[in-house]
Amino acid sequence: MKKSFTLITAIFLTAAALHAADDSGSAGPGEKSGAEAKTLWETIQEGGWVMVPIGACSLLTVYLIGEGFTRVTSRRQMMPKQQVEAVKNYFRQGKYVDAVAYCRTKNSAFASVMGAAISALGEGKTATEEAVLKELTKENSRIQTFVSYLSVIGVCTPMIGLLGTVTGMISAFAVLGSSGIGDPSGLSKAIGEVLVATASGLFIAIPAFTGYYWLRNRGAKALHDLQDTVATLLRRMPYEKLAGAHLGGEEVFAADPEWWSGVARA
């Protein structure tokens, strides 16, 4: 407690000394003082070594938000209009084999879900709905896995900043232990590391969390739209006429058991 009180006192004394120094060394009209002339890069350097991982997290945050907006959670990318129209045309003509072949040539969430649904048409309505649900779950997992990195950044960057705060406090105590409050410049440098590291961690965490929740909700809406579109395409599907049809072309490994052929001959 005594050391904490000493550090707080030193902080106020240092701030007063720096303010007095600025006042005494203030330039004339039209000139900038030393504190006002500090650049952004100098402020970043003042934060110490923790600014390196925080800077990496900031770049990763920008990339994840941009990529998530343009590709991962974009309704146009997940469900291209031309692909939906192509499948509609195949359905109108009853060309289900051509439809599933078309879906397999496309790389989108709609093509994956629709291809799985068409492949299961011969097994009935229940199997088709299960296939759709399975693929939607996969797409949702893909989206959540991508945007969850933003949540990780939002949690980690304040902790990295806190680590910089701790190292700065250690440096401040070291200055107090060696020279007391007689070295305001050294103490000011340690205090600056504390404040810059903490502020930088929060500065990255706030947009990271904002982007996480925004992209998560955007992805959920896109999946709901995809589910509605697939359900519309499968409405009034002639499951009875397609019963037993093997539309997907996948290799079937299951066969009648050996004893069944004997029973049938008997």
C-alpha positions, 0 to 999 in steps of 0.5 A: 500500500505504501509503495502504491501511494508513493507511485501515485504521488510520483505520477502527480509530481511528474505530471506537474513537473512536465507541465511546468517544463512545458510552460517554461519551455513553451515556444512563441506564437506559431511554434509547437512545444515538444509534447505537441510535436510528438508524432504517432510513431513516437507514441507507438514506440512509447508503448514498448514491446507489446505494441508489436503483437497489438499491431499484428492484431490490428492488421488481422482485425482489419483483414477479418472484418473485410473478408467477412463482409465481402465473402464469408457472410455476404448473401451474394457470395453465399447465394449467387442469383445466377446459381439460384436461377440455373437450379430453378430452370433445371427443376422446371425441366425435371433435369435433377441429375443435371442440377446436381452436376451443376451444383458440384461445379460451383463453390458456394453455400447454396450449391453445397446445400442444394447439391446435398438436397438433390442427391437425397431426393430419391430417399424421400422428403425426410432424408432430403430435409436432413441433408439440407439441415446437415449442410446448413450446420456445416456452413454455420460452423464455417461462418462461426469459426471464421468470425470467432477469431475476432472474438479471440482478438477482442479478448486477447488485446486488452490482456496484452495491453494489461501485460504492457501495463504490468511491465510499465509499472515494474519499470516505474517501481524500478525508477522509484527504487533507484532514483526516487522522484528525482528522475521525472523523465525516466518515470514519465517514460515508464508511465507512458508505456503503461498508458499507451499499452492499455489504451492500444489494447482497448482501441483494438478490442472495441472494433474487434468485438463490434465486428464479431457481433455484426458479422455473426448476425449478418451470417445468421441472416444470410443462412436464414435466407438460404434456408428459405430459398432452398425450402422454396425450391423443394416445395411440391417436389415429386418425391413419390416419382423420384423414390429410389432414384440415385441422383447424386451418382455417389458410389453405394457400398451397401448391398443385400445381405448374403442370407437374403438371396437364399431366402428369396430363392427358397 
